[in-house]
């Protein structure tokens, strides 16, 4: 339908132009004829419709070009090319046609043509004037002859008048064709020679009036090839002389035509510019019709030519984006464009089949990789893959957690990413063994960790080196547990071996003091001092043995439901009184936090931690630091747990924080190193956890102290208490 409509519009343009030419040219219908108006109206409608279609199509092309749609650039270029092909010949012909018409008009209105036209008109006018003047003279002479004859006779009859008329007619040298004497009603009163009734042409009333007013009326009768003159006879009453003479009517008709031609020539000469303008306008209309038809045909042809290319371009873009299901319409025919569409569809089908095969293979590989990643991500051991050069290529989640990696370590050398692993890796690369293993200590954000590292060489099927695999586990807790177990066994042995002799030693020293003091005399004071030293040291040993006994045989906690908030508040109040030089702040919830715990053991643990915090501040002050002693105790509910924090601004934590929980490891010279291990065991026996972290800065300085974080499970009664409380007050150490 679109093709038929387009071809119809294209063919209609030349048809309208030819019809307009016929109406204006050969048919010469005139400027006011209905057919000319109809054809001009049809031309106008055609121009408006086609111009609107062309402009709309061009607008769509420009919009498509700006939107970078497929084929728009080629379509626009083809349209421009066809438009230029239509415009250039038309403009060229218009220029030459304008010059030709102008040159032709210059020839028509030259001086020679003007002189010829003027001479023709002058000759015709001279001939007419001569005949008119001769007829007037003869009519006046004959009328004067008749007037004299009437004045000389008192009474003259019509017969006498006829004789006088014939006599006078014969005396005219140039001869007259007819001569009549008529009255005012055109009735013949007398006839001259050869004056017959059948040749008589009755004068009109206007001619009688003209003759009465001007004395003569000259009547031109080109159809009968004669001049007639009507003149009133003054000597007669109501009598007119009516004569005629033969003339060449063709010459006189030519005079009229010559005059008309001269007037038309002068009119055309005066309207020369308008003629050129009308010609240009008519030509412009014809040219516009043909140009619009040609442009519309060019647009149609350009669309038919660029549409398959645009479809292929868009389809190629979709194929490039990964859509292999795209198919372009296959045009009929055996030309290259139709074959290109078929070949393109065949290519996409083949590509789709090949991609499906690749996707199936990739899916299998991806499933295996996901299974491998899932296995590596699920294991608690850290796994790091290395290339043959020792650069990191793969890291599982456990490795990122254990080594505190952020994910930017890919492609780094292992010795750069984990310097502690460097010596062991070099031993593997340079040594003959394919596998090496060692326990390595690494220091990260949370302190020192003990890692059991195992490195192995990864070989290809042909025996070539593919890379290395590093696997490691965090054995910090295991080492700590082993040490704790060893210390527990040692503590039991020490308590057993040392505690038994202490009482006899003390009793013996006291007995020596009592028995030998009176005997030694002057040496009694010295003896008392020495025995006092023995007793005092024995008490110190007994205290140490008691601590070892506590560490080795901690009693099972007697758990009872109690308010943890109240317990913490009591401990804080006791320590505020016991450490008056230290500011102890508490941030406790207003509502009770119910939990099942041994109040004595938890109170002992908290008291020990707060005392340790105060001693850490004292140790920091001994270094010369100017610090305001402060301890902050916070408690809040954290899901099913209670989170208790004790922070200070003291000396802080050492690098190897995990060893602080081992017996006899302390940062103070006078400490025994058994406080934190006992506290940790108490917390763990209650199902909780104890950790050491850097405390937030209290005064905004760079120095940070230590913070103990305790997590204890809450009891079942906490839910009911939380429902009764309006809102739990959240405690944070930053406030």
Beta strands, then each sheet from edge to edge (+ up, - down):
strand 1: 178-182
strand 2: 188-191
strand 3: 217-221
strand 4: 226-232
strand 5: 240-246
strand 6: 382-386
strand 7: 392-395
strand 8: 435-444
strand 9: 447-459
strand 10: 465-474
strand 11: 560-563
strand 12: 583-587
strand 13: 594-597
strand 14: 630-638
strand 15: 641-648
strand 16: 689-694
strand 17: 706-713
sheet 1: 2+ 1- 5+ 4- 3+
sheet 2: 7+ 6- 10+ 9- 8+
sheet 3: 11+ 13-
sheet 4: 12+ 14+ 15- 17+ 16-
end
